[in-house]
Amino acid sequence: MAVSFVRMPPSTKKLGDEATRLVDLYLVAQLPEEDLIEAINAWKENVPTLLIKDSGKGPTISPTLVRYIGKKRSNVLATLLFR
C-alpha cells in the first residue's frame, strides 16, 4: 500500500478522519481501489463496532461514522464493504 493509515483507530472520530482522507484520495484517483479495500478490511477486522452497525435489515455503516464522514463517502465504503 502506497498510503499509510491507522489500522486500529481508538475512536469513531479517528476512524472518520482516516476514512475521509482515504475515500477522498480514492475519489481523485490518487488511491487504488484495492488499497481502499485493504483499509476497510483492516478496520472491519480490528474495530468492527466502530465501522458496522447491525440493524434489523442487516449490517450497515455505523450511523455515528456516517455523521463524521457524510452520506456520499459512507456510500463508497458500503459499496466496497458489502459487495
C-alpha positions as protocol buffer text, in pm:
chain_id: "A"
residue {
  index: 1
  type: MET
  ca { x: 0 y: 0 z: 0 }
}
residue {
  index: 2
  type: ALA
  ca { x: 135 y: 338 z: -101 }
}
residue {
  index: 3
  type: VAL
  ca { x: -64 y: 535 z: 157 }
}
residue {
  index: 4
  type: SER
  ca { x: -37 y: 455 z: 524 }
}
residue {
  index: 5
  type: PHE
  ca { x: -339 y: 457 z: 754 }
}
residue {
  index: 6
  type: VAL
  ca { x: -427 y: 385 z: 1115 }
}
residue {
  index: 7
  type: ARG
  ca { x: -528 y: 18 z: 1132 }
}
residue {
  index: 8
  type: MET
  ca { x: -681 y: 35 z: 1482 }
}
residue {
  index: 9
  type: PRO
  ca { x: -832 y: 379 z: 1539 }
}
residue {
  index: 10
  type: PRO
  ca { x: -922 y: 432 z: 1905 }
}
residue {
  index: 11
  type: SER
  ca { x: -1246 y: 619 z: 1834 }
}
residue {
  index: 12
  type: THR
  ca { x: -1513 y: 671 z: 1572 }
}
residue {
  index: 13
  type: LYS
  ca { x: -1382 y: 1025 z: 1522 }
}
residue {
  index: 14
  type: LYS
  ca { x: -1034 y: 898 z: 1434 }
}
residue {
  index: 15
  type: LEU
  ca { x: -1184 y: 631 z: 1207 }
}
residue {
  index: 16
  type: GLY
  ca { x: -1388 y: 904 z: 1041 }
}
residue {
  index: 17
  type: ASP
  ca { x: -1077 y: 1115 z: 984 }
}
residue {
  index: 18
  type: GLU
  ca { x: -895 y: 821 z: 826 }
}
residue {
  index: 19
  type: ALA
  ca { x: -1194 y: 714 z: 616 }
}
residue {
  index: 20
  type: THR
  ca { x: -1248 y: 1070 z: 492 }
}
residue {
  index: 21
  type: ARG
  ca { x: -884 y: 1103 z: 392 }
}
residue {
  index: 22
  type: LEU
  ca { x: -868 y: 769 z: 211 }
}
residue {
  index: 23
  type: VAL
  ca { x: -1204 y: 798 z: 33 }
}
residue {
  index: 24
  type: ASP
  ca { x: -1114 y: 1150 z: -83 }
}
residue {
  index: 25
  type: LEU
  ca { x: -784 y: 1018 z: -223 }
}
residue {
  index: 26
  type: TYR
  ca { x: -974 y: 736 z: -393 }
}
residue {
  index: 27
  type: LEU
  ca { x: -1225 y: 977 z: -549 }
}
residue {
  index: 28
  type: VAL
  ca { x: -948 y: 1186 z: -709 }
}
residue {
  index: 29
  type: ALA
  ca { x: -775 y: 869 z: -837 }
}
residue {
  index: 30
  type: GLN
  ca { x: -477 y: 900 z: -601 }
}
residue {
  index: 31
  type: LEU
  ca { x: -552 y: 574 z: -421 }
}
residue {
  index: 32
  type: PRO
  ca { x: -624 y: 244 z: -600 }
}
residue {
  index: 33
  type: GLU
  ca { x: -946 y: 64 z: -511 }
}
residue {
  index: 34
  type: GLU
  ca { x: -751 y: -237 z: -382 }
}
residue {
  index: 35
  type: ASP
  ca { x: -574 y: -17 z: -125 }
}
residue {
  index: 36
  type: LEU
  ca { x: -903 y: 130 z: -3 }
}
residue {
  index: 37
  type: ILE
  ca { x: -1048 y: -220 z: 24 }
}
residue {
  index: 38
  type: GLU
  ca { x: -741 y: -325 z: 226 }
}
residue {
  index: 39
  type: ALA
  ca { x: -803 y: -40 z: 470 }
}
residue {
  index: 40
  type: ILE
  ca { x: -1174 y: -120 z: 500 }
}
residue {
  index: 41
  type: ASN
  ca { x: -1100 y: -487 z: 566 }
}
residue {
  index: 42
  type: ALA
  ca { x: -841 y: -395 z: 831 }
}
residue {
  index: 43
  type: TRP
  ca { x: -1100 y: -177 z: 1008 }
}
residue {
  index: 44
  type: LYS
  ca { x: -1363 y: -448 z: 974 }
}
residue {
  index: 45
  type: GLU
  ca { x: -1129 y: -695 z: 1142 }
}
residue {
  index: 46
  type: ASN
  ca { x: -979 y: -464 z: 1407 }
}
residue {
  index: 47
  type: VAL
  ca { x: -1261 y: -226 z: 1503 }
}
residue {
  index: 48
  type: PRO
  ca { x: -1587 y: -371 z: 1368 }
}
residue {
  index: 49
  type: THR
  ca { x: -1807 y: -194 z: 1625 }
}
residue {
  index: 50
  type: LEU
  ca { x: -1681 y: 148 z: 1508 }
}
residue {
  index: 51
  type: LEU
  ca { x: -1740 y: 64 z: 1141 }
}
residue {
  index: 52
  type: ILE
  ca { x: -2050 y: -153 z: 1125 }
}
residue {
  index: 53
  type: LYS
  ca { x: -2391 y: -140 z: 1294 }
}
residue {
  index: 54
  type: ASP
  ca { x: -2614 y: -445 z: 1265 }
}
residue {
  index: 55
  type: SER
  ca { x: -2962 y: -311 z: 1210 }
}
residue {
  index: 56
  type: GLY
  ca { x: -3270 y: -527 z: 1177 }
}
residue {
  index: 57
  type: LYS
  ca { x: -3229 y: -521 z: 798 }
}
residue {
  index: 58
  type: GLY
  ca { x: -2867 y: -636 z: 801 }
}
residue {
  index: 59
  type: PRO
  ca { x: -2530 y: -471 z: 852 }
}
residue {
  index: 60
  type: THR
  ca { x: -2484 y: -103 z: 764 }
}
residue {
  index: 61
  type: ILE
  ca { x: -2221 y: 162 z: 817 }
}
residue {
  index: 62
  type: SER
  ca { x: -2239 y: 291 z: 1174 }
}
residue {
  index: 63
  type: PRO
  ca { x: -2466 y: 599 z: 1197 }
}
residue {
  index: 64
  type: THR
  ca { x: -2205 y: 777 z: 1409 }
}
residue {
  index: 65
  type: LEU
  ca { x: -1944 y: 721 z: 1140 }
}
residue {
  index: 66
  type: VAL
  ca { x: -2187 y: 843 z: 872 }
}
residue {
  index: 67
  type: ARG
  ca { x: -2225 y: 1169 z: 1068 }
}
residue {
  index: 68
  type: TYR
  ca { x: -1847 y: 1216 z: 1065 }
}
residue {
  index: 69
  type: ILE
  ca { x: -1781 y: 1129 z: 700 }
}
residue {
  index: 70
  type: GLY
  ca { x: -2106 y: 1213 z: 524 }
}
residue {
  index: 71
  type: LYS
  ca { x: -2351 y: 1006 z: 321 }
}
residue {
  index: 72
  type: LYS
  ca { x: -2158 y: 1010 z: -6 }
}
residue {
  index: 73
  type: ARG
  ca { x: -1836 y: 881 z: 149 }
}
residue {
  index: 74
  type: SER
  ca { x: -2030 y: 624 z: 352 }
}
residue {
  index: 75
  type: ASN
  ca { x: -2193 y: 503 z: 30 }
}
residue {
  index: 76
  type: VAL
  ca { x: -1846 y: 442 z: -116 }
}
residue {
  index: 77
  type: LEU
  ca { x: -1746 y: 249 z: 197 }
}
residue {
  index: 78
  type: ALA
  ca { x: -2069 y: 48 z: 200 }
}
residue {
  index: 79
  type: THR
  ca { x: -2036 y: -40 z: -168 }
}
residue {
  index: 80
  type: LEU
  ca { x: -1685 y: -173 z: -119 }
}
residue {
  index: 81
  type: LEU
  ca { x: -1758 y: -337 z: 215 }
}
residue {
  index: 82
  type: PHE
  ca { x: -2086 y: -515 z: 142 }
}
residue {
  index: 83
  type: ARG
  ca { x: -2038 y: -639 z: -214 }
}
